Amino acid sequence: MKVELIQVDREKCVKCGICADVCPIGIIHMKQEWPEQADPESCIACGHCVAACPHEALDNLRAPLSGQTVMAKFPAVPQEQAYQFLRSRRSIRNYEKRPVPREKLLQLLDIARYAPTASNFQSISYLVIEDPQILQRIRTLINTWMEEQLHLGSYWAQRYAGVLKRFEGTETDTVLRNAPCIIVAAAPKGLENGRDNAKFSLAYVELYAPAMGMGTCWAGLLQMCAFSGYKPLLELLNLPGDREFSGAIVAGYPKYRYNRLVDRNPLQVEFR
Ligand SMILES: Cc1cc2nc3c(=O)[nH]c(=O)nc-3n(C[C@H](O)[C@H](O)[C@H](O)COP(=O)(O)O)c2cc1C
């Protein structure tokens, strides 16, 4: 039986063809005046056809109109505000000792679902590690791994050894920055672009966190260690069998507030 993927309300449709124009994989066409579907199995459920229709004339089984929120004002924030907002995100390396309630963490992670994924594949899942004992085991494992890397002459391990030395005898946690939790993103094993998808989703989390009074920092050492395939760490993380480690950040309540926006290297760009 043919699946009717799209439904067109002929009373509302003005045959403008926007739905066909915005479909990223070309399965909507206007050959017979009204929008029609071809190859519905290929629909990636991006919902563009429904969202771009100016007359609410189109519905799509895979991205129903009922699930889409009306947005009265676009863009949602004015340019200047967006600029300041993006510039004000910083890596947070000093956290208050209090844990983040799970309800808050769920709110924070929910934004990750809206990050772009290749072919709208989505499917990134998250592991939140809050248990202080597990966090401590991860720190120890990463330091052991780094020592091994140092013997192998790794540039990063040498830099890290310098950092470790400077903080020797202090309570500074150079691996996880004493954050109350780690957020690990996992993609389906072997999925092309899985790691990119996971990183973009964590970038959304990182940008959203300050709006919730929270802060984050990329767990770069943890990522390097996991991406290298270091078994003791992967075994400790124990991700579901069909998933692979694809990125990680730490998160918590920032101890300090920043009062200035820093400058960066000048923009390098070439036009051709
Ligand atoms: C892939 C990646 C890995 C990172 N790893 C670490 C890390 O392991 N520890 C850390 O303290 N900061 C880490 N950072 C944060 C960078 O040092 C930081 O983004 C940079 O200094 C710019 O500062 P800002 O994020 O506050 O603007 C990482 C950032 C990225 C993008």
The ligand as a Gaussian input file, in Angstrom:
#p B3LYP/6-31G(d) Opt

LIG

0 1
 C       37.995000      20.219000      21.301000
 C       38.281000      21.033000      22.539000
 C       38.900000      20.438000      23.621000
 C       39.145000      21.164000      24.780000
 N       39.679000      20.539000      25.850000
 C       39.851000      21.195000      27.011000
 C       40.323000      20.508000      28.184000
 O       40.608000      19.322000      28.175000
 N       40.482000      21.207000      29.318000
 C       40.201000      22.532000      29.389000
 O       40.360000      23.131000      30.458000
 N       39.741000      23.228000      28.305000
 C       39.542000      22.576000      27.123000
 N       39.047000      23.225000      26.009000
 C       38.696000      24.661000      26.096000
 C       39.658000      25.575000      25.325000
 O       40.876000      25.679000      26.009000
 C       38.945000      26.927000      25.185000
 O       37.836000      26.773000      24.347000
 C       39.832000      28.029000      24.647000
 O       40.880000      28.321000      25.534000
 C       39.046000      29.333000      24.412000
 O       38.448000      29.804000      25.611000
 P       36.883000      29.964000      25.804000
 O       36.236000      28.633000      25.465000
 O       36.692000      30.318000      27.225000
 O       36.404000      31.027000      24.893000
 C       38.795000      22.534000      24.835000
 C       38.168000      23.124000      23.738000
 C       37.902000      22.392000      22.618000
 C       37.204000      23.054000      21.447000

